[in-house]
Every structure is written in structure tokens, then in C-alpha cells.
Amino acid sequence: MKFKAVLFVLLVVVLSCTNKNRFPEKLSTRIISDDLNVPNTETGTMPNTEDFSDLQHFVNQYNAHYEQFNLNNFENLWSQFQKGRILSKWNVSEKIQWAEITGLLLELTNNTVYAEELENCKFHSDNSLDGTINPFVFTKRVDHIYVNLFQNKEINYTHTLGGEVTFSQETDFPESGSVKFHFGMTERRYIELYIRIPSWADGSTVTVKKVKYFAAPGSYCLIAKKWKEGDLVEVEFPAGKIPNY
């Protein structure tokens, strides 16, 4: 009996170490539309600047699947850098590189902090960042859709169980706090929808067929259900709290 107990403990330790050292996978991935003009560059290939060199080192490690890549250290360094950054003083190239680094962290963690920073980048820049930021409006993994940014956009994909899915966003944010999401599909299908509730948006409402869903500011509101053609999700952010972008 003791021998079996020892074997069990050893197995738990081995599995724990294996999971701890496993190279992190992306929890969701950006969606690039066919009509989107994306800069001809991959994450990590932008020219380095002195300011970004340490962050870029983590990006390069991840792209190379370097086994010593440490996501926690990457996040900590990003957080330190973000506290001191002044977007208005950066040129376009620096903003693009920052957005790419931030977008990668969003994919790796699904942390709304990175989505909110992309939003800050978007509204503190002209259209020159659209090709970099727009792929992160929605991110996706299997049949999980994450709404990270608020602007008109539509995606189409094939559900894992078959059948075509169209998901679109309709809004004039930040002029107002109203956002609508529309589902179009050939067959009724289960999809997990995650809608970001901004850190400033206390008092937001998310409604589907008179059913209200709630989530704390700075998190995702999860709606997990079977959707059908014509289903509508209505979101209202408190207009008086929208930042002055």
C-alpha cells in the first residue's frame, strides 16, 4: 500500500513539472480578414529600437519556441514598460511594434488588460495602425469567440460540427456605448461568446432575449449557449464613463 502511495506521489510530481515547463500555447488567435491591408511583417520582425529591445527578446524567444521562454517575466516587463509609455510621443513604427507585442500577449493570455491597451493605441493613432490592430477586434479558438475591441466588423467561419457561422458587430463606439452583435448560421450551434467589459465600464449591461448577463469591469462576460440565425446580443456601456479618446 505504501509503495502504491509513493508511486502516486511521484506521478503527481512528474505531471506537475511537465505542465509547469510546457511551452505556452495561444489561448486564442487573431483573425485576419481577406480585405484587410496587413503590414508586410510578422510579429517580432519589426526593426528593434532601444526601448523595445528587451520586450522584443521575449517575442523572438516565443517565435523560436525557445524552451526557456518565460511568460510571467514577459508580462511583468510589459507591465513595467506600459506604466511609463507615452503613446503621443511615439512614431508610427514604434506604435506598430508596441501593438504587435501587446497583441501577442493578448493571444497568449486572453487578459483584457492587453485588449484595453490595443484600444488605447487605436484611438491615439490615425488609420496607420488599422492593419496591425484590427485583426484583434475578435480573437478565436475553436468555437470560442472573444470580442476585444468595439468597431464594426464581421467574420465568417465553419463550425467544428459543421455549418457556416457569421458573426458581426455593429456600433458607433466611442460616440455612444451601444454595441450589437448579430449571429447568422445555417444550423443551430453551441458557441462560447466572450465580450470584454472595459475596466471603466461599471454598470454595463449585456442582454440576450431579455436575459441579462453580468461580468466585472476588466473581464469578459461569457455567454455560452446554442445560437441560431438572427440571434442578437445587445451591450450598453455607460456613455458618461467612456474615456475621452
N, C-alpha and C positions, 0 to 999 in steps of 0.2 A: 504493500500500500504506500509506504514511504517512497519507494522507488518511482511509482507512478506520479506521486506528487512532485517529486524532483523533476521528472521529465516534463510535466505540465508547466512548471515554473520556467524551465529552460526554453520551452516553446514560446511562452508569452514574451520572454525577454528577446528572443530572436526576432519574432514578428514585430515587436515594438521598435527594435533597432532598424529593421528593414523599412518600416513605414516612415520612420524619422529621417532616414537617409535617402528616401526615394526622391528622384528628381521631380519637381513640381510640374504638374500639367496645368494647362489653361482651363479655368472653370467655365469660361465662355469665350467666344471669339467674335471679332469684328465682322461686319457684313459689308462687303463692297458691292455696290450696285453697278450694273453694266454701264449706266450713263454717267457714272461719277468720274471726274477727272482727278485721278490719284497721282500725287507726285511720284516720279520715277525713282523711288528709293525704298529699301526695306528697312524695318526697324533696326537701328544700330549702324546703318551705313552713312548716316549724315556726317559731314565733317565735324570732328571734335573741336570744342572750344575749351579754354582753360576751365571755365565754370562747370562744364558738364562732364569733364573727363572721368571723374570718379563714378558718377552715375552710369556713364557710358560703358565703363568697365563691367558693371553688372549685366548690362544689356548684352554685351559681347559674350560674356560667360554663358548667359542663358541661350543665346542663339547657337553657341557651340556645344550645348549640352554638357558643359563642364561640371563634373560631379561635385565640385566644392562650391557650386553656386549656392548662396545663402539668401533666401527670400526675405527673411526678417531683417538682415543687415541692409538689403536693398531698400526696403520700406523705411527703415529708420533714417537712412541717408536722404532719401527723397523728402521725408518729413522735415528734416533739418533745413534742406535746401528751400523747400516751399515756404517756410516761415519768413525767409529773408528775400524772397524773389519780388521784383517789381516789374510786372508784365509790360507796363508802359515804356520802360527803358530798353526793352529787348527789340532787336530787329526781327524780320520775318523768319530768317533761318533759325535763330535761337528759339523762337516760339514754336516752330515746327518740330524741332528736336525735343523740346520740353513736352509737347503734346504727344509725340511718339513714345517717349519714356513713360509718361503718365498713362497712356492707353495700354501699354504692355502690362503695367501693374493692375489696371482695371481687369484685364483678361485673366491675370493670374489669381486675383483675389475676390473679384466681384464686390469690392469695397466701394461704397458710394462716395467716399472721400475723393477718389480719383475721377469719378464721373463729374462731381461738382467742380473740380479743378479744370476739367476739359470745358465745362460750361463757362467758367471764368475766362479761359483762353479764347473761346469763340466770341464772346461779347466784348472782349478787349482787343479785338483784331478786326481787320477787314476780311473780305472773302478769300484772301490768300491762304487761309488755314482750312477752308472747307474740305479740300481733298484729304487732309490729314484727320480732321475731327469727325466729319460726317459718317465714316464707317462705324463709329462708336455710338451713334444715336441708339441703335439696337445692337445688342450682342446676343449670341445664341449658343446653346449647347443641346443637341438632340432636339427635343420638343419643349425646351425651356427658353422663353424669350425674355430678355432683360431690356427694359426701357430706361436708358441712361440720360438722354438729352431730349429736350422738348422742341420739336420742329416738325414740319410736315414731311412725312416720309412713308414709303410703302415697301414692304418686302414680300416676296413670294418664295415658297419652298414646298417640297414634298414631305408630308408627314411620314414618320418612321413606319406607321401601319398602313401607309398608302393614302392617296388622296391629296389634292393640292390645297395649300393654305395661303391666303392673302391676309396680311396684317398691315394696317395703315394707321397713321397718326395724323390728327387734324387739330391745328392750334395756331394762335397768333401770339403765343408767348414770346417775349415778356410783356407785350402790351396789355394782356389780360392773363388771368390764372386758369382759364378754361382749356382743357385738353380732352379730346375724344379719341378713342381707339375703336377701329372697326374690324370685324372678322368676316372674311369671305372664305368659304370652303365647300368642297364638293361632298364631303361626308362629315358627320359629327365626329369630333376627335378631342381627346384629352390633351390639354396643353397647360403648362405652368407658366403663368404670366407674372413677372416681377416688375413693378413700377416704382421707380425711385421717388421717394418723398424727400425733397431738399431739406437741409438742416435748418433753414429759416422758415419752413412751411408748417409751423404748428397750427393745427386747426383745419388741415386739408381733409377733403372727403373723396372717397373712391366708391363709385356706385355702379352696380350691375343689376338691372331689373329690380330696382328699388331696394336691393340688398347692399348695405354699406360695409365696406372693408376698411380696416384701420391699421396703421403702422406708425411707429415713432419717427419723427423727423430725423433724417440722416440714415434711413434704412430703406429697404424695399418692401412694398406692400405686395404680398403674394395672393394671387387668385388662381387656385388650382381646380379646374373643372373641365367637363366636356363642353366644347364650344360648337356652335353651328352657324350656318350662313346668316348674316345680318346681326349677330350679337354685337352689343355696344357697351363700351366701358367709358364712364364719364368721370373726369377728375376735375376737382376745383381746388386750386391753391388760393390762399388768402391774398387778394390783389394788393392790399395795403402793405404786405410784407415782402413783396418782390423786390430784390436788390435793385439799386439804380445802376444798371449796367452801362 
